[in-house]
Amino acid sequence: MHELAVTESIIEIVSRHAAEAGARKVSAINLVIGDLSSIVDDSVQFYFDYLSEGTPSQGARLVFSRVRVLLECGACGHQWEPRSADWRCPACGASRAKAIRGREFYVDSIEVEDR
């Protein structure tokens, strides 16, 4: 359900930047989403289609770029992409992993039509 609030924020951010650029219409919104962010692309698209009506973003294409999780071992410094929910370090077996990539969520860029 948090996709509703997230989508409202996307539209607000994009509308503000489009206005600052003097754009009349947004044609695409490029989003970067980490796999740990728990954002569901289809839910964002659903809310976007409804909430963007009457805004410069109406009809814009959402482009989702996913970022895989990258972990780093707090014991030995080894970095790896986990293949399962087991976050033990494959190099030393320690259970002190921290995510250094995969929590991202931001508007990377927008494509607009000029005035």
N, C-alpha and C positions, 0 to 999 in steps of 0.2 A: 504493500500500500504506500510505502514511502516514495514510490515512483511518481505519484501525483505531485508531491511537493518538489521533487527533483525536476520534473518536467516544467512546472511553473517557473522555477528558477532559470532553467534553460531559456525559456521564452522571454523572460525579463532581461536576461543578460544579452541575448541576441537582439532583441528590440532596441535596447540602449545603444549597442554598438552600431547597429544598422542606421539609427537616427544620427549618431555622431558622424558617420561616414556619408550621410546624405543619400543613403540608398532608399529606393522606393519599395524594393522587394528582396527577400532573402530566398535564394534558390536552393542552397544546401547548407547543412550544419554538420560539421565534422566533430564527433565526440570521441574522447579517449576514455575507456572504461576498464579498470583493472578487474581481474577475475574474482578478487576478494571483496569487491565493492557491493556485491549482492544486488546489483542493478540488472533487471530483466529487460532486454532490448524490446521485446514485443509489448511489454507494459508501457514503456516509455513511448513507443510509437503510437499505441492506442490513445494514451492521454494527450500526446502531442497533436494528433489529428483532430481531437475535439477542442483542446484549449487554444490552438493557434488560429482558430477561425476569427476573421476580422483583424488579424495582426499582419505585419509585414512578412511573417514566417509562414502564413497559410500556404499550404501546398509545397513547402520546402521538403527536400529529401534529407532524411537523417542518415548519416553515414557513421556506423559504429566500428571503431577500431579497438579490439580487445588486447589487453596487456596480460601476459601470463605471469604467474607468481614466480618470484625469485626469492629464495631463502638464503640466509647466511647463518652459519653455525657460530654461536657465541663462545664456544670452546676453542675451535681450531681455525675459524675464519673461512672454511670451505663454503662455496656458493653453489647452489643447485636449484633446478626446477623440480618440485615434487611431482611425482606421478600418482600419488595416492594421498590419503589423509594422514599417513605416517610421516611426520616431520622430523624423525630422528636423522641425524647427520649420516649420510652414507659413507663419509670418510672416517669418522671417529666414533659414531654411535651415540653421541651426546644428544640430549633432548632440550637443547637451548637455542633452537632456531628462531630467527626473527625475519619477518617479511620485509625485504628491502625494495620490492617491486610487486605490484598487483593490487594496490589499494587506490589507484588513480581514478579520478572522475572529474573531467573538465571539458569545456568547449575548446577545442583546439583551434578551429577557424570557422569562418562563415564565408559563403559565396553569395554575392549580392548582385543585383542589377542596378545600374546607375539611374539617376533621375530621369 
